[in-house]
Amino acid sequence: MTFDTHQQSGQAIKGVFSTVSVTVVGFGATKRRVKQTVYVYVEESPTGEIVCQPLSQQYVPLGRKRVIDKEKLFKSFIPAPDIYLEHMLPALASLEKTVDQAESLRQDGALFSAEFEFKNALRLDEHHVRASFGLGLTYLDRGEKEGALLVFRRISRLSGATAPEHKHLFNEFGIKLRKAGMHRQAMIHYCKALRLSREDQNLYYNLARTLYEAGRLRAARRMLDEALKRQRDFPEARLFVDYIREKSLETIAATSLELPSFEAGAAKRGGE
């Protein structure tokens, strides 16, 4: 897209641009200036910001994003539609195909093959959200908690992971973490999912299950109440509330039965 086209059509800027970077290499008599063409992916946000990100050698947007103004973009960069159409788009399509294949392998139980494909995708784009979640889920499916924790830390640093479309990934990862007994990590993922979708009753229910298994009955009950606020006809949540109420009553009854026994023993010892 050129500047003139943008002005006439009013469309948001989106595509690959190039610029020439000059670096000095060598020392003394061998010192020389080297010119290198640098490609960046540029996209105009809904607020009008021009966000650019370097392309890797595989033509995948990778690295730190930065915001520049339109004047600098069209003064310092040249549109490169051929790179966008012939290299970047096919590279992204191939990357997504690799992740799709890895997810299919994981669902079929071919966990080592799935790990291989997820890692292939992450070699192309180390910040790929679906591939990161997929690798973590693969480790959890294999019972490898240490590997899952490493992926968990990586995901927590991914800025793109907080996009609304990734809510279900946080939810699925939370379920797997809970089943693996990793309750604290599961709670963190459910809370992130809830920040993306505060009206999803299923997330409150799943968080309640995790809290209950962690021994936090009151907090679990509060989450169930939140789920029922959003969906009154939620039979699983109502059954869970009844179950927690019964457990609480059993605990109170057991405590009250133990108390006289303790006092009687104390009185007897006092008499001795």
N, C-alpha and C positions, 0 to 999 in steps of 0.2 A: 504493500500500500504506500503510495506517495503522499506528500503533504497536500498537494493540490486535490487529489482524490478524496482525502479526508475532509478537506474544507467543503467540497462540493456535496458529498454524500451525507456528511454528518454522522457517519458510522464510527464506532469506537475503533481505536487503533489496536491491531493484533497481528503479529507476524515476527519474522526474524529480520534483524538489522545487523549491519557490519560496521566496524571501525578499524582503523589501523593503529596498532600499538607499537611504539618504538622503544626498544630496550638496548642497553649498552652491555656488551659482553667482552671478556678478555681484559688484559692489563697491558699497559705500556704500548709497545709496538704492535701487539696483537689486538689492541682495543678497537672495537668496531661497533657500529650501530646496526641493529637487526630489526627489520620491519616484519610485523606479523598481523595477519588478519584475524580479528576477534569477532565472533558471532554472539549475539545476545537475543533472547526471546523477549519481546516487548508486548505488554498488554495494558490497555487503558481500563482502569477500574470504574465502577459505576459513579464514583465521586469525582472522576476526572483526573485522578493521579496516573502518571505514566510509570509503570513498574517494569523494571528490566532485570533479567536473570541470565547469567552466562550459559552458553551451551557447552556441554562436554564434548570430547572427541567423538563420541557416539551420537552427537546431535540431540542429546536429551537435556532439557533445562535443569541445571544443577548448580548449587552454590547459593550464596547470599543474594537475596533480592534487594534492590535499591530503587528509590523513587527519584526520578529526574523530571525536569519540566519539558514541555513540548519544544520550546525554543532550543534547548540543548540537544534534544533528540535529533531534530532535523538539521542542526548545525554540525553535529559531530558524528552522526550515524547515517548510513545509506541503506535503504530498504533492500532486502535480499530475499525476494519471494521464491526464487528457485531453491534456496536452501530450506525454506519453510515447507514447500510442497514436495520436494524430491528427497529430502533427508530427514527433517525433524518429524513430520507427520508419520512417515513410515516407521521411524525409530520408536515413536510413542505407541503406535499400533502393535509393533512387535513386542514391546515391553508389556503391554496389557494382555497380549495373547499368552505370554510366558506366565504371567500371574494367574490368568484364568486356568491354564493347564495345571499349574501347581495346586490351585484350590481344588480342582477336580481330582487330582491324585490323592490329596489329603482326605477328601470325602470318601474315596474308594479304599482308604486304608493303606495306600502305598506311601508310607510316611517318609522313608528315606529318599525316595524319588521326589516327593513333594519338597523336602528340605533342599535338595539339589536345585530345583527350579526356582524356589523362592530366593535362594542365594544368588542364582544367576541374575534374577531381576534386580536384586539389591546391589549387585556389582555395577549395573547400568545406572541405577538411581538409588543411592543409599537412603534417601528420604521418602521412598515410596511407601505410602501409608498401608495400603492393602497387603503388600508383600511383607511388611514388618509385622502386621497383625497375623498374617498367615504363618509366618515362621514361628512366632510365639505360640500359636495354637498347635502347630505341629509338634513342638517340644512338649507341650502339655499333654497332647495325645499319647506321646511316648513316655510320659512320666518323668521327663527331664526338667526338674524344677529350676536348676541352676541356669540352664540355657534360657528358660522362659523368663527368669528374672533379668537376665542381661537384655533380652528383647524388650521387656517391660520398661527398663530404664531408658532404652533408646526411644520408645514410643512417647514417653513423657517429655522428651525434648523436641519432638516433631511439631512444628507450628501448624502444618497442614492437617494434623490429626484432629483438630478441633472443628473441622467443617461439619455442618449438620448431617451430611450424607454418611458420615462415619459413625453415627449413633449406634447402629446395629453391630458394628465391629466391637465397640466398647462393651456392649451388652453380651455378645458371644464370648469375648475374652473374660468378662467378669464371671460368667457361668462356669467356664473351664477352670478359672482360678479358684472359685469356691469349691468345686468338686475335688480339686487337688489339695484342699485344706489351706490355701493361701488367702485367708480371709481379708487381711489388711489390703493386699493388692487388689482383690476383687472389689472391696468397698471404694477404693480410689477410682477404679474404672467405672463403676456404676454412678458415682458422683459426677464424673466427667460426662457420662452419657446424659445425666439429668440436666446438666448445664446446657446441653444441646437441645433437649426436649423435656421441658418441665411438666408437660401434661400427659406423659406416657405412663399409664397406670402399671404396666408390666415392669417397668424399671423400678418403681417403688416396691413392687412385690418381690422382685429378685433381690433387691437390696435388703428387704426384710428377712428373707431366707438366710442371707449371709450374716446379718446381725444376730439372728437367732442361733445359728451354728457357732458364732463367736461368743455366745453366752450373754448377749445384750438384749434381753427380752423386752424391756421398756422401749428401747429405740426401735426394735423390730415392730412393736405394736404401733408406734407412731407412723412408721412407714406404711404399714397396712392401712391405717386410717387415711393417709394421703392417697393411697391407691383407691380406696372406696369412695373418697370424695370425687374422684375423677370417673369412676365407674361403679355405680351402686350395685348393679347386678354382676358382681365379680365373685362367683361361688368359691373359687380357690382361696381368695383373700378372706372371705367370711369364715370358711372352715379353719383357716390358719389362725384367725383371731380367736375363735372358740378354743382351738387347741392350746394357744398360749395362755388363755384365761384358765383353762383346766390345770395346766402345768403350774401356774402361779398359785392357784388354790391348793394344789398338792404340796407345794413348797411351804406354804403358810401352815397347812395342817401338820406336816412333818415337823416343823419347827416348834409348834405348840405342844405336840406330843413328846418331844424330846426334853422340853423345859422342866416339867415336873420330875421326870426321872433324874435329871441333873440335880435339882434342888433336894430331892430325897436323899441322893447320895451324899450331898454336901452336909445335910443335917445329920446323917448317920455318922459321918466322919467327925463332925463337931462333937457328937455325943461320946465318941470313943475317946 
